[in-house]
């Protein structure tokens, strides 16, 4: 009874706004049904999770602390299955992370899964990975060890093997209404006039003809991923229920996949429409009613002006966290050009945003690197044209450019537009794989410095740093995917290889590159957790170093001030800065001034200003 009073109070707090937003999209008579489902899911929620809800509700900024650090991984690649992940939690803790993102693990058809993003059953774990019970046991163990678990929720579409899709294909109107079905190409043709293509080379167009059903169906991504019709309230009700079922398994963070795409309107791009924000705001309130310990992470792979609105406003928030996609892409642009100007500009933009906004910062993830850069600025400031610059970046990072040590591969290469995306692990893109193959000791050392410097830069940014599993031991590309017919057409499998436990064992062996990278990242994580200057509330600004290859980032909070320097050149450079006071170099223990600081090739400095005694 006490629990229900708690539920009613939360519901009352959001009731008027939730109903208003709901009725902007759907008939009012469905709202009572939605509320009944929220109540049922709340009643099903375990006592331990309700207790966690109360703890985090009382500490709403719990995820904004400077000790937060994450790791993302594929369950099967890392440990075989969910039980295997549970056994490997000591290693994950040794990595210094307390946020674990398990890549898509719900049931999806083999061969047509898009890496797990084509879900055939939202209430079932892929059988080879385990069961929902295994997932609940894993999250319970994680909570006891202070780890939060993130899971993907694919809202935009289902697999063509989903029960709804099968019934729609069989001709049931009720289920066809959950998707976008058309008898002829007349209306799809109108959509195609304004709706961009996601994969123009490998999956052109936004519609697929179903020969057996004699219908067209909207498929924004791949032909086997059918777009859901959120204009239908049944879709919103049922997908919200699926989301809450996942949170009741103990999932702490829901990553909403492809969120800008979930509302479609004829005559628009079908991206970032106002109704999308209605839905995300409703999901935020629904979670605050049923499971307030849960966070929403939005996947918005677009330029900053379109990303930031998904935070909502401070008064009416939407996503708790968003990926810092543009900074990630700009970082790799800087790797290829050795010029920090665009990265400095990108940081300056991010640093003007409200401190309540939390970004997830990362170098690599399961996906490709898309070149969503500020080309207007590049053209004006650097005389760089978009198409030739993208070609340069891809040539450099695939090792085709003279002097490049990178070993990436292209994804969705479109000869018509000259566009392509990039794949590869951090170590292979930074030249470590090639250096080891060539047996070149100097190149090996440079690559190690580069890898460590990039992680150092990621850890200096405000937000939550997230490591892609394998990067902590410098794992190379997995070229074996070329031999697997089910994977060979998707170059993203280049960086989705199985975690090498044999190589991970070398993290304890003196002289190994695995130990050097692992120890360096762990040391920086510990320093980040120990100093309040890394809090999200800290003031952050860049300083001109008068060297095009050197980035200077200052952070200040209360009596702490950090000056961080990063050299993106393969040569020794000097940061021509004039910061007042004496500094302690956190990474080496040196005591020095922050004036005209010399940095070795791909070197970095974390300089903490000494507090003057009174």
C-alpha positions, 0 to 999 in steps of 0.5 A: 500500500505504501508503494502505491502511495509513492506511485500515485505521488509520482504520477500526480506530479507528471499527470497533467503534462503527460496527458497533455502531450499524449493528447497532442498525438493520440485520442484521449480515450487511450490515456487511461489504458496507458496509465493502467499499464504503468501501474502494472509494471510498477507493481511488478517491479522488484523491491530491490529496484524500488529501493534503488529508485528511492536512493537515486531519486534522492540523489538525482545527480548520481550519474554526474559524478567524476568517478563515472566511467563506462565500457561498451561490449558485445556479450558474445564477443566479450564472454560468450553469454550473460553468465560469462559476463557475470563471471568476468565482472572482476575484470570489468571492475579492474578496468576502473569502470562502473557503467556497463553497456551491453550491446543489443542482446534481444532476440534477432534473426541470424544473418538479418540482425544488423548487429542486434538492431533488428529485434524479433522479440523485445521480451526475449534474450537471444537464446545463445546469449541466455534468458531474461532471468540471466539478464536479471541475475546479471543486473542484480549482481552488478548493482551489488558491485556498484555497476550500472547496466545499459541496454539498447532499446530499438524503438524505430523498427522491428525485424521482419521476423517479429510477430507483428510483422509476420501477421502484417505480412499475412494480411492482418490490417490491425498489424499492418497499421503498426507499420507503414504499408501501401498498395502502390508506390504513389505515397512512398514516392512522395516520401522519397522526394523529401526523405534522405537515404540512410544507406544509399549504396547497400540499402537504397530508398526508404521502402521495400516491396513485399512480393508475397503481401503485394505491398510496400513497407517503409524500411528506413534502414535495411529491408528487413527492418520495418519502421513502426508507425508511432501515429498509432497509439497501440504502437506507443503503448506496446513499445513503452510496455516493452521498455518498462519490462527491460527496466524491470529486469534491472536495466539502469540506462536505456539507450534509445536507438535512432531516436530522431527517426521515430515519427514520420510525416509526408513532405518532411525529412522524417527526422527530428520532427516535433512529435519525436520530442513529445514522445521522448519527453513522455518516456522521461516522465513515464520512467520518473513515475515507474522507475526513477532510477533509470536513465535515458540515453539518446542516440542522435548521430547528427550535428550539434544543433540537432543533437542538443534539443534532445536534452529538452530544457532544464525545466522539461528534460528529455534524455538524461545523456546524449552521445558526443558524436561530433567531438568523436568524429572531430577527434579522428579528423584531428588525428588525420590532419594534425590540426586542432583548430576544428576540435578546439572550436567544437569544444568551445561550442560544447562548453557553452551548454548548460552544465546539467547536460551530460554527454557520453564521450568515446573514441570508438564504439560498435558503429562506424565513424561518420564524417559529420563535421562543420564543413561550412567552418572548414571551408571558410577557415581552412579552405577545405571542401566537404567531398575531397576532405572526406576522401582525404580522411578516409584515405589517411585512416585506411593507410592509403595516404603516404606516411599513414600508419592507420589500418581502417576500412570503409563502410558504405562507400558511395562512389556517386557522392564520394561519401563513406564511413570508417571502421577500425579499432583505436589501436589499429587506427593509431598505427599500433597494428602496423608498427607491430607487424613491421617490427618498428620500435619507434613507430610502436612507441609513437602509436602507444603514445597516440593511443594513450593521448587520445584516451587522456583527451577523452577523459579530460572532457566533461561528461562520462568517458566510455571505453570500447571493450578491447581498447584498454588492451590495444586490441587490433582489427579482426580481419577474420570477418572477411572469411565469414559469409554472414559478416563479410559484407559489413565492414563494421565487424572489423572492430567487433571481433572477439575479446582476446583473453590471451592478450588481456593476460599480458596486461600484467606482463612488464614490457607488453603494450597491453600493460602500458595501455591498460595501466595508463588508462586506469591511472587516468581514470583514478586521477579523474575520480580523485579530483573534483575539477573533473566534475560536470559543473567545472568551468571548461575553456580552451586556450590558444597554444600558438601551435596548430597541432597542440590543444590546451584545455583548462578546467576549474572547480573551487580551488582546483585548476587543471591545464591539459595539453595534447600534441596531435603531431608525430614530432616534438611541439611546444604549447606557447601558453602562459598560465600563472602559478606552479603546477604538478604534472599528475601523470608523471609527478613532475613539478613545473610551470605551465609556460612554453611547455614542450610535448614529445610526439603524441604527448600529453600533460595533465597539469594541476595548479598548486594551491598557494598557502596563505 
